[in-house]
Amino acid sequence: MKYPFVWALLLLPGLVYGQAPRPPRQLASGILTTIPIAPAEEEMFSGPRPLVEIPTNIAALDKIKPNFAPLNETLNEQAKNAILRRTIWNLEFAFKPLRMITIDEPQPNGKMQRKLIWYMVYRVKNNGQHWKPLPQQDQYGHTTFKVEKVDDTKIRFFPHFVLQAVDLDKQYLDRVIPAAMEPIKAREFPRQEIELHDSVTISTKNVELSDARTDKSLWGVVCWEDVDPRIDYFALFIQGLTNAYRFEDPPGGYKKGEPPGSGRVLTHKTLQLNFWRPGDTIDETEDEIRYGVRIEADPKEQKKIFDLYGLPERLDSLWIYR
């Protein structure tokens, strides 16, 4: 053989033209929409507010008078104006366009049924820098709090997705549809080794801390079936991206002897994504789905559209409590 080294090079795995390892598939610009986190300092505390459980369960608490301490240091007075503080964390949410896919879904009778599935592929990412209240004392002994940025690698995403048809007053919870997972993965991530989770399996994984060099995001897909084809305007509500919440104790909501927190009304910080589709009921296609709020030249028609979403102005996404 005249040039043995040439043949040796050609036989080495991965060196022949066309057989090199395939690089990871990069998403085109604009395909992935990222929603920035929006922490606020007031989410780190509740109050000043009364702790209704204490005076309800301790008889004649207001009649106890201190002999040597100031009145405002008694349990009764402190229970009237308590401030409850907590660390808040936030996960970054990014999503691909909402799409449709037709699959053969197994039925309880053992037969297969052709079903149109609405779905959205998304990514959750832990960028760290979560907000923790840090106490500090001034020269007079008064305690104040400032924001301390902390990293947490133990965060989990327990998703709760609701698709709401704002023009039809209908709501749809997401469905775990095993038969849809492989077709969706093959379509969205062809030839890529990406673990795609449903709404159950993603909650079993820690969303580990990502940095500039290492992306440890989790990918998930949310699915809906039997969505009314008459929908023109709809919103997607997502909970689980943050632990921020608000609560109220309605008058008389808590009764003596009940567990703490009974009767309390909680609302959770929720991401609202707005969509519309100018399609019809005969031929549903994903190309008709638009992210954002429809814009009309007529101010009256525009106000009607804003009112459907409960908006004062155009907001394609926003954080609310519900």
N, C-alpha and C positions, 0 to 999 in steps of 0.2 A: 504494500500500500504506500502510495507516494507521499500522501500528507495525512498520516495517522492522527495527528493532533486535531485536524479539522473535523474528522469523523467523531472523535471523542467529545468535542465541544457540542456537536449537533445532537449527540445522544444524551447529553445531560438534561435532566428534567427541567422544564421551564425555560430553556434557552432557545428552543426552536421558535421561530417567529409565529405568533398566534397562540402559543401555549403558555405565555407568561401569566402569573396569577392575576386574576381580574380585580382591579381596584374597587373599593366600596362605591356603590352608586350614590352620587350626590344629587340632592334635590335641587331642581331648577329654582332660580330666584323668583320669589313671589308665591311659590307653592305652599310653603309653610308660613302660617300667620302666627306670630308670637304675641301673647298678651302680657304686658309688663305687670309685675306684682305692684300692689298699691297699699303698703302698710301705713297705718296712722297711729300716732301716739295714744289717742284716746281709746284704741282697741286694747291697750295694755292694762286697762283698769275699768272697773265698774264702780260707780258711786261719785260722791258720797250718797249713800242710800241706807234705809233701815234694814236690819236683819230681822225679818218678821218672826223667825222661829224662836228667838230668844225671849222677847216679852210675852209671846203667846204661851210658852211652856213654863216660864218661871213666874209664879204668882207674886203679886205685890212688889215687883222688881223696882218700880218707880218710887216706892216708899223707903227703900234702903238709902240711908244718908251716911256719907263717910265722915269719920271723926278727924282724920289727919291728912286726907288726900283731897285735891280739888274735885269739885262736883263733875267736871268734864272727864275725869278719869274713871268714873264708875262704869260698871258693865252696862247699865241702862243707857247712859248718855253715849257711850261708844257704839252701842248697837243701833242708835238712831242715825249715826252718820259714819258708817263703815265704808272703807275703800278696799276693794278686792283687786289685787294685782296679779298679773300672769305674764308669762312669756308667750309671744305669738310667733308662729312660723308661717311661711308662705312658699308655695311651689309655683314655679313658672309653668304656664300652660301654653302649648303651641298646637295647632291643628292644621290638617290638610283639608281641602275642600270637601264639603259634605256631598256624598255620592250615593249611587244606587247600584245594586247588583241583584240578578235573578239567580236563585239557587233551587235545588231540589231538597226539600226539608222533610225528614221522616215524620210521619203522623202516628198518633196512638194506635190506629188500626193496622199499622205495619206497612201502609202504602206511602208513596212519596207524593208530595204536593209541590207544584211550582209556585214559588213565593218571591215577591219583590221586596227586597230588604233595603232600607235606608241605613247608611252607616257613616261614621266619621272616624278616621284614624287620627290619633293625637299623641302628644309627647308630654310627659311631666318631668321636671328637672329641679333638683335641689341645688341652688346656688349658694346656700349658706347665708351668713349675715342676718340671722333671725334676731328679733328684738326682744331683749330681756330687761325688765326694770331693775336698775342697780341703785340701792339706797346709799345715801351719803349724808353726812352731817356737816352743817355749817359751824361757824365759830360760837354760835349761841346755843348749840345743841339741837337745832331744829333739823328734822330729817326730810330731805327731798329726794327725788328720784330722777335719774337720767337714763338714756337709752344705751344699753351695752349690746354690741353686735356679737352674736355667738353662732357657732356652726354646730349643726346637729345631724348625725348620720343615721338616726333611728326613726326617721319620719316615714310614715306609710300613707298611701293614698287610698282612702276608702271612698270610691266615687259614687255620686248620686246624680244621675242625669235625668232631666225631664224635658221632653220636647213638647212645647205648648203652642197649639194653633191659636194665635191671638184673635183671628177673625172668626173662628168657629167655636171658641171656648171649649176646646178639647185638649187633653193632656195625655202624653204617652211616656211611660217608663221604659228604660232601655231593657233589652232582652239579651240573655246569653244564648247564642245560637251556634252550637258546635259545628253544624254543617256549613256555616258561613265563614269560619275562620281561615281554612286553607285557601278557598277561592279569593278571599280578600287579601291575604298575605301574598299570594302569587301575583295578584294584580298590582298591589301597591309597592311591594319590595321584591321584584323579580331577581332571582339569582343572588339574593342577599341573605346572610345568616343573621337575621334579626328576630328576636323573640317578641312575638306580638301577643299581648295579654287581652283577655276579656275582663269584664267588670268585677269578676270574682278573683281570678288568679292574680291580677295586678295588686290587689289588697294584701296578698301574702308576701310581698317583696318590700324590703326597705328601699326607699328612694335615696340612694347613697349620694354623698356630697360630690359634686362636679367642680372642676376648676378649669383654668385656661388650657391645660394640657390633656385632661382626661374628662370625657363626657360619659357620665354614668346614668343618663336619662333612662326612663322606662317608656316603652311604646305600648299603646293600648288601642282598642277599637270599641266603639259603642254602636249598638245596632238597635233598630226599631223595625217592627213589622206591622202590617195592617194599618198603615198610616192613611188617613182620609185623603184621597187624591184631589179633593176640592180646596185644599189648603193653598192660600196665596201668601199669607203673612204668618211667620212663626218665630219663636224665640227658643233658645236652648239655655236651660238653667243648670249650672254645674256647682255642686257642693263637694267639699273634701280637699280643696286646694289650699285652705288655711284653717286654722283652729280659732279664728276670731269669731266672736259671737256677742250678742246682746241679750239681756233678759229683763223681764218685768214681773213683779209680784202683784197681781190684781188684788184689790181690796177684798178680803174674805177668802182669798184663794187658798191660803194655808190654814189648816185646822189643827188644833192642839192634839199632840200625840202622833201626828203623821210624820213620815220620814222627811228630813230636811230637803227642801226644794220642791215639795209637793205643791201643785197648783201653779208653779212657775211657768211662764211663757218664754221659750227660747226662740231666737231667730239667729240664723247662721249666715255668715258672709258668703255671698253667692255670686258667681260670675254669670252674667247674662250676655249671650251672643245673639244678635238679631239677624234674621234672614227673610228673604222673600223670593217668590217664584212666579213668573208670569205665564205659567203653563195651563194646561187644561186637564180634564179628568180622563181623557181617552188615551193619550199617549204620554205617559210620565217619563221624562228624561232628566238626568242629573244636570245636563247643560243649562237647564232653566233655573237652577238654584243660584241665588245671588247672596253673597255675604254682605250684610249691612242693611240700612233702612232705605226704602224706595224714596226717591226724590221726585216731587211733582212741581210744575211751574205754578199751578193754581194754589194760592195760600190756603184756601178753605180745604181743598183736597189734601194738602200736605198736613194740615192740622189733624184731619181725621186719621191719617196714617200714624202720626206721632201718638195720638190718643190710644190707638190700638196697642202700642207697646208701652204705654204709660210714660212717655217721654215728653219733655218740654222742647227738645231740639233734636237734631240728628246726632245719635250716638250709636255707632255700630257695636260697641261693647261697653259694658259698665259693671261696676260692683254694687250690689244691693244687699239688703238683709231680708230674708224670708224664711 
